[in-house]
Amino acid sequence: MDMSWISERLALGGGIWNEDRMAEVARAGVTHIIDMQIEFDDTELAKPYGIRVLWNPVDDDFQMKPPAVFERGVDFALETLDELDTKLYVHCAAGVHRAPMMILAILRAMGWKMDEAQRLIQIQRPVVDFADVYVDSVENFIRVYGDGQERR
């Protein structure tokens, strides 16, 4: 399974697509998924494993993304990570653009600085490509949503 752990409870990667890969995700201890791919909804594959899925489909079109895309994912992620013994997998088709964009938004909402969050993600998953328009989309979302320091 194409999965990179950003922290002990937060993973990033590519599409799941089939039952065998979903079984791998479950064996890795994942309890929640944010599925950013427009191509496929993981919800039915996850049901037998009791994995909760937020299908948050986004086109990888290199256009600005509205704050609502991030708000849904960040709220889901923060609620998930507030629970004990949960692990969250954020993915798109390849784990290069959309999922890293969402992980970046999650870390920023948790209070991480942009450059530190990007560095952590790229160290853990070197194939990530932070398109400027996606980084700008995250920053626009943070201006609206607030970062972890502002919300406390």
C-alpha positions, 0 to 999 in steps of 0.5 A: 500500500502506497502510504507514508506516515507523517506522524504516528496517527496521520498518514498520506498516500495514494488511492486504495481502489480495491478490497485487498488494499483496504485490508492493508489500510485496516491492518495498519490501524487506520480508523478514519479516511479522508478520500480527496479523489474525485475518481473513486469513493472508498466508503463501501470498501471501508464498511466491512472494517468499520473505517469511517470515510469522508469522501471530499472529492476534489479535481486535481485541476491546478485551480484555487480550491474554496475554503469549504473543501478544507473546512470539511476535511480539517473538521473531520481530521481534528475530530478524529485526532481528538479521539483516542486510538484513532489513525487517519489516512488522507489520500487522493489517487497518487498522493502527490497533490490533493492529499498533501494539500489537505494534510498541509491544511490540517497541520496549519489548522493545528498551528504549524507554520507553513514552511515547517509543515511543508518540510515535514510532509516532504521529508516523510513523502518526497514525491509530494509536489506543492503546487503554488495554487494549492498552497495559496488555497490553503493559506486562503482557507487559514485566513478564513478558518484561523490556525490552531493558535487563533482558535484556542 
